[in-house]
Amino acid sequence: MFNKTTSFIFNKYGEIVNDLTRRQSIKMTHSVLKLKDKEFTSYYTYNSDVYVKVLSGIVMLVVSKDEKAEEFERFVIHRFIKIKKGVKFNFITITQTSKVELETDFKAKKTYVKTYDGNPISYEPIIPTFSVKEILGYYYQVRNASYTFPGEQHNYWELTFIDNGELATTVDDEEYRLDEMDLILYAPGQFHTQKTGDAQSCSYLTILFDMDIPDSYLITNRVYHAHRDIHNTLNNFIKVSNNEMLYDSELMICYIKELLIKILQYDFLSSSPVASTPMQQRFENELLNEIVIYINDTIYEQLTIEEICNRFSISRSSLQTLFKNNLGTAPKQYISDLKLKKSKLLIKESVYTISEISSMLGFTSIHYFSRKFKQQFGITPTDYAKTIYN
């Protein structure tokens, strides 16, 4: 997520200011920079403060106070800003082109400082790296035991997900075994066969689609087990495929792409196991929803894990598992994060003192509250209150 110059993090490099008065402005030298580059290899630095205003486009400011410029931070320029003297800075246009106006003292001296080791600092645009162009077909199949498909080769992608049973498949003469909740992707041009086991039938979902992806080898020739995130995405795809609402076809494309992203991230992200049955998942969802509502309703109390367990007749370990599997965090951490988020809102409203907010949210002391706030947001509650701009 981008930080803006209105963020408190920017305070060590500069600040938001009002427009300069005419009297101040006539004592300044003005220059306009036309930006079109997405990277740079040197910073500007001045021996006096520099005032910056974006005239057009969206501009990213890169700043550093590090002597060697090894450490740096990025901000999207928002409002009229002042950059402190001695800060190394430069601009990158996020839009195709942009303009910024710089105002400095007439006697200000500008120098150039190379980026660390001369390495360019660049902006990576948020653009898709692959696209699902068309869904060609999707169907659910049930095959008897000892069913054999002799094989085929085609010029589109094919996904097979095992809902029940087991399936043996060969891909370019390499054999793979898929058990329940496993899936495999066949790339265009890959010859593949399929065969069910001798003892039981096999039911599976097949999705055929056309896709442009630069590194197809990253997701082929491998069996994936559908953890909860992948399974939920597949369920969403199936649910939407049975609807006939406007733009449901767009949603189906989105779910296929989401599924492929989760497969590409498979080795880098941990995920929870799938609930053993749809009924179990529904129970978990309903119970978690009730607990979360209760926590929100009692946000101003010193709520304990024991109280939650007693109220909802759930063991401590089951509560931990419920939160970890569905929210990716522990219940105690969830409560703490919620209280701290609420405290930021209360500070912004400027109705209560920091001490009153600490007491209202059930923290044992203002010192404990300040310590937790700084651990979470990198700034004390008092300093955060000073950085709020309406």
WOVENGI-V456865 format. One record per pair of residues at least 24 apart in sequence whose C-alpha atoms are under 7 Angstrom apart, sorted by the first residue. I is the first residue (numbers start at 0). J is the second residue. D is the distance in whole Angstrom. If there is no record, write none. Layout:
BEGIN
i-><I;I>
j-><J;J>
d-><D;D>
END
This chain:
BEGIN
i-><1;1;2;2;3;3;3;3;4;4;4;4;5;7;7;12;12;12;13;13;13;14;14;14;15;15;15;15;16;16;16;17;18;26;26;27;27;27;27;28;28;28;28;29;29;29;29;30;30;30;31;31;31;31;32;32;32;33;33;33;34;34;34;34;34;35;35;35;35;36;36;37;37;37;37;38;38;38;38;38;39;39;39;40;40;40;40;40;40;41;41;41;41;42;42;42;42;42;42;42;43;43;43;43;43;43;43;44;44;44;44;44;44;44;45;45;45;45;45;45;46;46;46;46;47;47;48;48;48;48;48;49;49;49;49;49;49;49;50;50;50;50;50;50;51;51;51;51;51;51;51;52;52;52;52;52;53;53;53;54;54;54;55;55;56;56;56;56;57;57;57;57;58;58;58;58;58;59;59;59;59;60;60;60;60;61;61;61;62;62;62;62;63;63;67;68;68;69;91;129;129;129;130;130;130;131;131;131;131;131;132;132;133;133;134;134;134;135;135;136;136;136;137;137;137;138;138;138;139;139;139;140;140;140;141;141;141;142;142;142;143;143;143;144;144;144;144;144;144;145;145;145;145;146;146;147;147;147;148;148;148;149;150;150;150;150;151;151;151;152;152;152;152;153;153;154;154;155;155;155;155;155;156;156;156;156;156;156;157;157;157;157;157;157;157;158;158;158;158;158;158;159;159;159;159;159;159;160;160;160;161;161;161;162;162;163;163;163;164;164;164;164;165;165;165;166;166;166;166;166;167;167;167;168;168;168;169;177;180;180;181;181;181;181;182;182;182;183;183;183;184;185;186;218;226;226;226;226;227;227;227;227;228;229;229;232;271;283;298;298;299;299;299;300;300;301;304;339;346;347;347;353>
j-><74;75;74;75;74;75;76;77;74;75;76;77;77;383;386;82;83;86;81;82;83;80;81;82;78;79;80;81;79;80;81;79;79;104;105;102;103;104;105;102;103;104;105;100;101;102;103;100;101;102;98;99;100;101;98;99;100;97;98;99;91;92;96;97;98;92;95;96;97;91;92;91;92;121;122;91;119;120;121;122;119;120;121;113;114;117;118;119;120;111;112;113;114;87;88;89;111;112;113;114;87;88;89;109;110;111;112;85;86;87;88;109;110;111;84;85;107;108;109;110;84;85;107;108;84;107;81;82;83;84;103;81;82;83;84;101;102;103;80;81;82;101;102;103;79;80;81;99;100;101;102;79;80;99;100;101;98;99;100;98;99;100;97;98;94;96;97;98;92;93;94;97;90;91;92;93;97;90;91;92;93;88;89;90;91;88;89;90;86;87;88;89;87;88;115;114;115;115;122;211;212;213;210;211;212;209;210;211;252;256;209;210;208;209;207;208;209;207;208;206;207;208;205;206;207;204;205;206;203;204;205;202;203;204;201;202;203;200;201;202;199;200;201;195;196;197;198;199;200;194;195;196;197;194;195;193;194;195;192;193;194;192;190;191;192;193;190;191;192;188;189;190;191;187;188;187;188;186;187;207;208;209;185;186;187;207;208;209;184;185;186;205;206;207;208;183;184;185;205;206;207;183;184;203;204;205;206;203;204;205;202;203;204;202;203;201;202;203;199;200;201;202;195;196;201;193;194;195;196;201;193;194;195;192;193;194;193;222;224;225;222;223;224;225;222;223;224;221;222;223;219;219;219;263;270;271;272;273;270;271;272;273;270;258;261;258;324;321;338;360;359;360;361;360;361;361;331;372;384;384;387;380>
d-><7;7;5;6;5;5;6;6;6;6;5;6;6;7;5;6;6;6;5;4;5;6;5;7;7;6;5;6;6;6;7;7;7;7;7;6;5;5;6;6;5;6;5;7;6;5;7;6;5;7;7;6;4;6;6;5;6;6;5;7;7;6;6;5;6;6;6;5;7;6;6;5;6;6;5;6;6;5;4;6;5;6;7;6;5;6;6;5;6;6;5;4;5;6;5;5;6;5;6;7;6;5;6;7;6;5;6;6;6;5;6;6;5;6;6;6;6;6;5;6;5;6;6;6;4;6;7;6;5;4;7;6;5;7;7;7;6;5;6;4;6;6;5;6;6;5;6;7;6;5;7;5;7;6;5;7;6;4;6;5;5;7;5;5;6;6;4;7;6;5;6;7;7;6;5;6;7;6;5;6;6;7;6;5;7;5;5;6;7;5;4;7;5;6;6;6;5;5;7;6;5;7;6;5;7;6;4;7;7;6;6;5;6;5;6;4;6;5;5;6;5;7;6;4;6;6;6;7;6;5;6;5;5;6;6;4;7;6;5;6;7;4;6;6;6;5;6;5;4;7;5;5;5;6;5;6;4;7;6;5;6;6;7;5;4;7;5;6;7;6;6;4;7;6;6;4;6;7;5;7;6;5;6;5;5;6;5;6;6;5;7;7;6;5;6;6;5;6;6;5;7;6;7;7;6;5;7;5;5;7;6;4;7;6;5;6;5;7;7;6;4;7;6;6;6;7;6;5;6;7;6;5;6;5;4;6;7;7;6;5;7;6;4;6;6;5;6;6;5;6;6;6;7;6;6;6;5;6;7;6;5;4;7;6;7;6;5;7;6;6;6;4;6;6;5;5;7;6;6;7;7;7>
END
